[in-house]
Amino acid sequence: MDGRRMPRWALLLLLWGSCTSSLPVDTGAFRRIILKKMPSVRESLKDRGVDVARLRVEGSQFSGRPPFTNSTAPVVLTNYLDIQYYGEIGIGTPPQTFKVIFDTGSANLWVPSTKCSP
């Protein structure tokens, strides 16, 4: 082997380095998802001329309780009237985009699909 030829191991190392440097690297860092604002249900109802307070009074007729009382009551955790922000995430390969309202009280993410049966 003369001084002009590259050793086989160096050639393989160069080839391996060029292949692995082109691969995507997951740094483990957080990925930021841009939040987008949408009108809340309360705002949408107000824009359509619906009185939300009147709806609460009418809805209380079905619950059997007066609409506003000074007694204690459990806090409803599923009040989505004021939800205003969502984000778009990609799931799968190739990524399919979903609009998601993030639930900070849960680690679960439910993805709707036409393949799911009721």
DOGU-686876 format. One record per residue (C-alpha): residue number from 1; residue in three letters; chain; x, z, y. Coordinates in steps of 0.1 Angstrom, whole numbers, always signed. Layout:
(NUM, Ala, A, (X, Z, Y))
...
This chain:
(1, Met, A, (+0, +0, +0))
(2, Asp, A, (+15, -11, +33))
(3, Gly, A, (+10, +7, +67))
(4, Arg, A, (-16, -18, +79))
(5, Arg, A, (-42, -12, +53))
(6, Met, A, (-67, +17, +57))
(7, Pro, A, (-68, +40, +27))
(8, Arg, A, (-100, +38, +7))
(9, Trp, A, (-110, +74, +14))
(10, Ala, A, (-107, +68, +51))
(11, Leu, A, (-129, +37, +49))
(12, Leu, A, (-155, +56, +29))
(13, Leu, A, (-154, +85, +54))
(14, Leu, A, (-159, +61, +83))
(15, Leu, A, (-188, +44, +65))
(16, Trp, A, (-204, +77, +56))
(17, Gly, A, (-200, +89, +92))
(18, Ser, A, (-215, +58, +107))
(19, Cys, A, (-245, +61, +83))
(20, Thr, A, (-252, +98, +89))
(21, Ser, A, (-248, +96, +127))
(22, Ser, A, (-277, +72, +129))
(23, Leu, A, (-301, +96, +111))
(24, Pro, A, (-326, +117, +132))
(25, Val, A, (-315, +152, +137))
(26, Asp, A, (-340, +181, +137))
(27, Thr, A, (-325, +208, +158))
(28, Gly, A, (-351, +233, +149))
(29, Ala, A, (-359, +237, +186))
(30, Phe, A, (-395, +240, +198))
(31, Arg, A, (-412, +207, +205))
(32, Arg, A, (-432, +208, +237))
(33, Ile, A, (-467, +194, +235))
(34, Ile, A, (-482, +182, +268))
(35, Leu, A, (-515, +200, +275))
(36, Lys, A, (-543, +179, +289))
(37, Lys, A, (-572, +193, +309))
(38, Met, A, (-608, +184, +299))
(39, Pro, A, (-640, +195, +316))
(40, Ser, A, (-654, +227, +300))
(41, Val, A, (-688, +228, +285))
(42, Arg, A, (-699, +250, +314))
(43, Glu, A, (-686, +224, +339))
(44, Ser, A, (-703, +195, +320))
(45, Leu, A, (-736, +214, +319))
(46, Lys, A, (-733, +222, +356))
(47, Asp, A, (-726, +185, +364))
(48, Arg, A, (-758, +175, +346))
(49, Gly, A, (-778, +201, +366))
(50, Val, A, (-783, +225, +337))
(51, Asp, A, (-785, +262, +347))
(52, Val, A, (-762, +281, +323))
(53, Ala, A, (-777, +315, +332))
(54, Arg, A, (-812, +302, +324))
(55, Leu, A, (-799, +290, +290))
(56, Arg, A, (-786, +324, +283))
(57, Val, A, (-820, +340, +291))
(58, Glu, A, (-838, +314, +270))
(59, Gly, A, (-813, +318, +242))
(60, Ser, A, (-818, +356, +241))
(61, Gln, A, (-855, +350, +232))
(62, Phe, A, (-842, +338, +198))
(63, Ser, A, (-818, +367, +193))
(64, Gly, A, (-844, +394, +200))
(65, Arg, A, (-822, +411, +226))
(66, Pro, A, (-826, +412, +264))
(67, Pro, A, (-801, +389, +281))
(68, Phe, A, (-783, +414, +302))
(69, Thr, A, (-781, +451, +292))
(70, Asn, A, (-758, +480, +300))
(71, Ser, A, (-753, +488, +264))
(72, Thr, A, (-723, +481, +243))
(73, Ala, A, (-721, +449, +223))
(74, Pro, A, (-696, +431, +201))
(75, Val, A, (-674, +406, +219))
(76, Val, A, (-681, +370, +208))
(77, Leu, A, (-648, +354, +199))
(78, Thr, A, (-661, +319, +195))
(79, Asn, A, (-672, +312, +231))
(80, Tyr, A, (-659, +277, +237))
(81, Leu, A, (-678, +272, +270))
(82, Asp, A, (-646, +276, +291))
(83, Ile, A, (-621, +258, +269))
(84, Gln, A, (-603, +233, +290))
(85, Tyr, A, (-570, +223, +275))
(86, Tyr, A, (-561, +203, +244))
(87, Gly, A, (-530, +186, +231))
(88, Glu, A, (-523, +155, +211))
(89, Ile, A, (-502, +159, +179))
(90, Gly, A, (-490, +134, +153))
(91, Ile, A, (-495, +141, +116))
(92, Gly, A, (-481, +121, +87))
(93, Thr, A, (-458, +92, +83))
(94, Pro, A, (-464, +70, +103))
(95, Pro, A, (-479, +96, +126))
(96, Gln, A, (-516, +96, +132))
(97, Thr, A, (-527, +111, +165))
(98, Phe, A, (-552, +140, +167))
(99, Lys, A, (-566, +157, +197))
(100, Val, A, (-564, +195, +190))
(101, Ile, A, (-577, +226, +207))
(102, Phe, A, (-550, +251, +199))
(103, Asp, A, (-562, +284, +184))
(104, Thr, A, (-537, +311, +193))
(105, Gly, A, (-554, +336, +171))
(106, Ser, A, (-548, +317, +139))
(107, Ala, A, (-520, +299, +121))
(108, Asn, A, (-543, +274, +104))
(109, Leu, A, (-548, +239, +116))
(110, Trp, A, (-578, +221, +102))
(111, Val, A, (-576, +183, +103))
(112, Pro, A, (-609, +163, +100))
(113, Ser, A, (-609, +135, +75))
(114, Thr, A, (-635, +110, +62))
(115, Lys, A, (-621, +118, +27))
(116, Cys, A, (-635, +154, +28))
(117, Ser, A, (-669, +160, +14))
(118, Pro, A, (-694, +186, +27))
